[in-house]
Amino acid sequence: MSDDTDRHYCLIDATTPPEADGPPYAECVLCRKVTEYPESYKGITLCPVCEWQEAQRTACSG
């Protein structure tokens, strides 16, 4: 395998919502705790703990 293939092997779409300037904040879709993201964001929002746990689950082991 080439280096280019190795570097892109584990990439996933890691798009995150924009951080909010202030309240109201969106709830985490997993645990319902307050996130850093605006309530108006349409999409999946995770709190910092759930984001970290999700990153651990989806990380490449290799």
C-alpha positions as CSV (number, residue, x, y, z in Angstrom):
1,M,0.0,0.0,0.0
2,S,1.1,3.5,-0.6
3,D,1.4,6.1,2.1
4,D,-1.5,8.0,0.6
5,T,-3.8,5.0,1.0
6,D,-2.7,4.5,4.6
7,R,-3.4,8.0,5.6
8,H,-6.9,8.0,4.2
9,Y,-7.9,4.6,5.4
10,C,-9.5,5.6,8.7
11,L,-11.0,8.9,7.7
12,I,-14.7,9.5,8.5
13,D,-16.9,12.5,8.1
14,A,-16.1,14.4,11.3
15,T,-18.2,17.4,10.6
16,T,-19.2,19.1,13.8
17,P,-21.8,21.8,14.4
18,P,-20.7,25.4,15.0
19,E,-20.2,26.3,18.7
20,A,-22.9,28.6,20.2
21,D,-22.2,32.1,21.4
22,G,-24.6,31.6,24.3
23,P,-27.8,30.0,25.4
24,P,-30.0,28.3,24.4
25,Y,-27.9,25.2,23.8
26,A,-28.8,22.0,22.1
27,E,-29.2,18.8,24.2
28,C,-27.0,15.7,23.6
29,V,-29.0,13.2,21.5
30,L,-27.6,10.3,23.7
31,C,-27.6,11.5,27.3
32,R,-29.7,14.8,27.1
33,K,-27.0,16.9,28.8
34,V,-26.3,20.4,27.5
35,T,-23.9,20.6,24.6
36,E,-21.7,23.4,23.3
37,Y,-23.8,23.8,20.2
38,P,-26.7,26.1,19.4
39,E,-30.2,24.8,19.9
40,S,-31.0,25.9,16.3
41,Y,-28.5,23.4,14.8
42,K,-30.3,20.8,12.8
43,G,-28.5,17.5,13.1
44,I,-26.8,15.2,15.6
45,T,-25.4,17.1,18.6
46,L,-23.3,15.3,21.3
47,C,-22.0,16.6,24.6
48,P,-18.2,16.5,25.1
49,V,-18.3,13.2,27.0
50,C,-20.5,11.4,24.4
51,E,-18.3,12.9,21.6
52,W,-15.2,11.5,23.2
53,Q,-16.9,8.1,23.7
54,E,-18.1,8.0,20.1
55,A,-14.6,8.8,18.9
56,Q,-13.3,5.9,20.9
57,R,-15.8,3.6,19.4
58,T,-15.2,4.6,15.8
59,A,-11.4,5.0,16.0
60,C,-9.3,2.7,13.9
61,S,-7.3,0.2,16.0
62,G,-4.7,-0.2,13.5
